[in-house]
Amino acid sequence: MPEFKSTLAAYLLLASPLTLAQDLQSQLSTFFSQRLEGFSDEVVVTLRSPATLLPSCEQPALSTPGNARLWGNLNVVARCGNEKRYLSVTVQASGNYVVAAGPITRGSTLSAQSVTLKHGRLDQLPPRTLLDLNQAQDAVSLRDVAAGQPLQLSMIRPSWRVKAGQRVQVIARGEGFSVNSEGQALNNAAVTQNARVRMPSGQVVSGEVNADGNILINL
């Protein structure tokens, strides 16, 4: 009997970390599935940290840095009260991404016919690959792109609504008033980007470009 108890105790000691790891694996899968909702329709999470480095509580608070990517090899912070552990995980995610519908030449403006969506492994794509067709709409290609090639943010720029040297309308608005004036743009800018404008007085102001090409300043 003592031998049986010793064997049982040893088994429980081994089983406890295994159970904890399985529960944590399930929590991590839920954590990433929720954050990738709308981007990925299939998420597979593999916990790579050894059992000795796992958090001690059953329901740790999980988090990732705000600017961290959500797939590939990465670290997750697991907190149990004042205890903080860094977990190594691999996240496989499948979903839609943007590719060239046909050959795209450098300097051309993209249209709805220039790009299409393809389904595949997001974690195997180049960094900053576009996931939304709207990101490519009216953008200008900075390089030649082959048909079927994933589009990255570094390959395109927004179409300029305002160009340096152009005469533009500056609209300054405040509570109960609006003042219009004309100036000269000092930089290229797309819609919603900031443009610097030199006014007739020599003063330089900055405001947001709207769809009409006007520069809006909220006072």
C-alpha positions as CSV (number, residue, x, y, z in Angstrom):
1,M,0.0,0.0,0.0
2,P,2.7,2.6,0.8
3,E,4.3,1.8,-2.5
4,F,1.0,2.3,-4.3
5,K,0.5,5.7,-2.6
6,S,4.0,6.8,-3.6
7,T,3.3,5.8,-7.2
8,L,0.0,7.7,-7.1
9,A,1.6,10.8,-5.6
10,A,4.3,10.7,-8.3
11,Y,1.7,10.4,-11.0
12,L,-0.3,13.3,-9.7
13,L,2.8,15.5,-9.5
14,L,3.5,14.7,-13.2
15,A,-0.1,15.1,-14.3
16,S,-0.7,18.4,-12.6
17,P,1.7,20.4,-14.9
18,L,0.4,18.5,-17.9
19,T,-3.2,19.5,-17.1
20,L,-2.1,23.1,-16.4
21,A,-0.4,23.2,-19.8
22,Q,-3.5,21.8,-21.5
23,D,-5.7,24.4,-19.9
24,L,-3.3,27.2,-20.8
25,Q,-3.2,26.0,-24.4
26,S,-7.0,26.2,-24.6
27,Q,-6.9,29.7,-23.0
28,L,-4.3,30.9,-25.5
29,S,-6.3,29.5,-28.4
30,T,-9.4,31.5,-27.3
31,F,-7.2,34.6,-26.6
32,F,-5.9,34.7,-30.2
33,S,-9.1,33.6,-31.9
34,Q,-10.9,36.5,-30.3
35,R,-8.2,39.0,-31.4
36,L,-8.0,37.7,-34.9
37,E,-11.8,37.6,-35.4
38,G,-12.6,39.2,-38.7
39,F,-9.1,38.5,-40.1
40,S,-8.6,34.8,-39.6
41,D,-11.1,31.9,-39.9
42,E,-8.7,29.3,-38.5
43,V,-6.2,29.8,-35.6
44,V,-3.8,27.2,-34.3
45,V,-1.7,28.0,-31.2
46,T,1.2,26.0,-30.0
47,L,2.7,26.6,-26.6
48,R,6.5,26.2,-26.7
49,S,7.5,27.2,-23.1
50,P,8.5,24.3,-20.8
51,A,6.2,23.4,-17.9
52,T,8.7,24.9,-15.4
53,L,8.1,28.4,-16.9
54,L,4.3,28.3,-16.9
55,P,2.3,30.6,-14.6
56,S,1.2,29.1,-11.3
57,C,-2.5,30.1,-11.4
58,E,-5.2,28.4,-13.4
59,Q,-6.6,31.6,-15.1
60,P,-3.7,33.9,-15.8
61,A,-4.4,37.3,-17.4
62,L,-3.0,37.2,-21.0
63,S,-1.7,40.1,-23.0
64,T,0.5,41.1,-25.9
65,P,2.2,44.5,-26.6
66,G,-0.2,46.8,-28.4
67,N,1.9,47.0,-31.6
68,A,2.8,43.3,-31.7
69,R,1.8,41.1,-34.6
70,L,-0.7,38.4,-33.7
71,W,0.7,35.5,-35.7
72,G,4.0,33.7,-36.1
73,N,6.5,33.2,-33.2
74,L,5.9,35.6,-30.4
75,N,5.7,36.1,-26.7
76,V,2.6,36.4,-24.5
77,V,2.6,38.0,-21.1
78,A,0.8,35.8,-18.5
79,R,0.1,37.5,-15.1
80,C,-0.9,35.8,-11.9
81,G,-1.2,38.6,-9.3
82,N,2.2,40.1,-9.0
83,E,3.8,37.2,-10.9
84,K,4.6,37.8,-14.6
85,R,5.7,35.1,-17.0
86,Y,6.6,35.4,-20.7
87,L,5.3,32.5,-22.8
88,S,6.7,31.5,-26.1
89,V,4.0,30.6,-28.6
90,T,3.6,29.9,-32.3
91,V,0.4,31.1,-33.9
92,Q,-0.8,29.8,-37.2
93,A,-3.6,31.9,-38.8
94,S,-5.4,31.5,-42.1
95,G,-7.4,34.2,-43.8
96,N,-7.7,36.5,-46.8
97,Y,-5.0,38.9,-48.0
98,V,-4.5,41.2,-51.0
99,V,-2.6,40.1,-54.1
100,A,-2.1,41.7,-57.5
101,A,-4.9,40.5,-59.9
102,G,-2.5,41.0,-62.8
103,P,0.9,42.6,-63.5
104,I,1.1,46.1,-61.9
105,T,3.6,48.6,-63.3
106,R,5.5,51.1,-61.1
107,G,3.8,54.5,-60.9
108,S,0.3,53.2,-61.8
109,T,-2.7,54.0,-59.8
110,L,-4.5,50.9,-58.4
111,S,-8.2,50.3,-59.0
112,A,-10.7,47.7,-57.9
113,Q,-9.6,45.6,-60.9
114,S,-5.9,45.8,-60.0
115,V,-6.2,43.6,-56.8
116,T,-8.0,40.6,-55.5
117,L,-8.2,38.6,-52.3
118,K,-6.5,35.2,-51.8
119,H,-6.9,32.8,-48.9
120,G,-3.9,31.3,-47.1
121,R,-1.6,31.3,-44.2
122,L,-1.2,34.8,-42.8
123,D,1.7,33.9,-40.6
124,Q,3.7,32.9,-43.7
125,L,3.3,36.2,-45.5
126,P,5.8,39.0,-45.8
127,P,5.6,41.8,-43.2
128,R,2.8,44.4,-43.5
129,T,0.9,42.5,-46.2
130,L,-2.4,44.2,-46.9
131,L,-5.5,42.3,-45.6
132,D,-8.2,44.7,-46.8
133,L,-8.9,45.7,-50.5
134,N,-9.7,49.2,-49.4
135,Q,-6.1,49.8,-48.4
136,A,-5.1,49.5,-52.0
137,Q,-7.9,51.6,-53.5
138,D,-6.5,54.6,-55.5
139,A,-3.0,53.9,-54.1
140,V,0.1,54.4,-56.4
141,S,2.4,51.5,-56.9
142,L,6.1,52.2,-56.0
143,R,7.4,49.2,-57.9
144,D,6.5,46.5,-60.5
145,V,4.4,43.8,-59.0
146,A,3.8,40.3,-60.5
147,A,0.4,38.8,-60.8
148,G,-0.6,36.9,-57.7
149,Q,2.1,38.6,-55.6
150,P,1.0,39.7,-52.1
151,L,0.9,43.5,-51.7
152,Q,2.7,45.1,-48.9
153,L,2.3,48.6,-47.5
154,S,5.9,49.3,-48.5
155,M,5.0,48.7,-52.1
156,I,2.4,51.5,-52.4
157,R,1.7,55.1,-51.3
158,P,-1.5,57.1,-51.1
159,S,-2.6,59.1,-54.1
160,W,-1.7,62.7,-53.5
161,R,-4.7,65.0,-53.2
162,V,-2.5,68.0,-52.6
163,K,1.0,68.5,-54.1
164,A,3.8,70.8,-53.0
165,G,3.6,74.2,-54.7
166,Q,-0.2,73.9,-55.3
167,R,-2.5,76.7,-54.4
168,V,-5.0,75.5,-51.8
169,Q,-7.9,76.7,-49.8
170,V,-7.4,76.8,-46.0
171,I,-10.5,76.6,-43.9
172,A,-10.1,77.5,-40.2
173,R,-13.1,76.6,-38.1
174,G,-13.9,77.2,-34.5
175,E,-17.0,77.4,-32.3
176,G,-19.5,79.5,-34.3
177,F,-17.2,80.7,-37.0
178,S,-15.3,79.7,-40.2
179,V,-12.6,81.6,-42.0
180,N,-11.3,80.8,-45.6
181,S,-8.0,81.9,-47.0
182,E,-5.7,80.7,-49.8
183,G,-2.1,79.6,-49.5
184,Q,0.6,77.5,-51.1
185,A,1.1,73.8,-50.1
186,L,4.6,73.0,-49.0
187,N,4.3,69.1,-49.1
188,N,2.5,66.3,-50.9
189,A,-0.4,64.9,-48.9
190,A,-3.2,62.4,-49.3
191,V,-6.7,62.7,-47.9
192,T,-6.7,62.7,-44.1
193,Q,-3.0,63.4,-44.0
194,N,-1.5,66.7,-42.8
195,A,-0.4,69.4,-45.2
196,R,1.8,72.4,-44.4
197,V,0.7,75.7,-46.1
198,R,2.5,79.0,-46.4
199,M,0.0,81.9,-46.1
200,P,0.3,85.2,-47.9
201,S,1.6,86.7,-44.6
202,G,4.5,84.2,-44.6
203,Q,3.1,82.2,-41.7
204,V,3.1,78.5,-42.1
205,V,0.1,76.5,-40.9
206,S,-0.8,72.8,-40.8
207,G,-4.1,71.1,-41.3
208,E,-5.8,68.0,-42.6
209,V,-6.6,67.4,-46.2
210,N,-10.2,66.7,-47.0
211,A,-11.7,64.9,-50.0
212,D,-12.1,68.3,-51.9
213,G,-8.4,69.1,-51.5
214,N,-9.1,71.8,-48.9
215,I,-6.9,72.1,-45.7
216,L,-9.0,72.0,-42.6
217,I,-7.8,73.6,-39.3
218,N,-9.9,73.1,-36.2
219,L,-9.3,75.9,-33.7
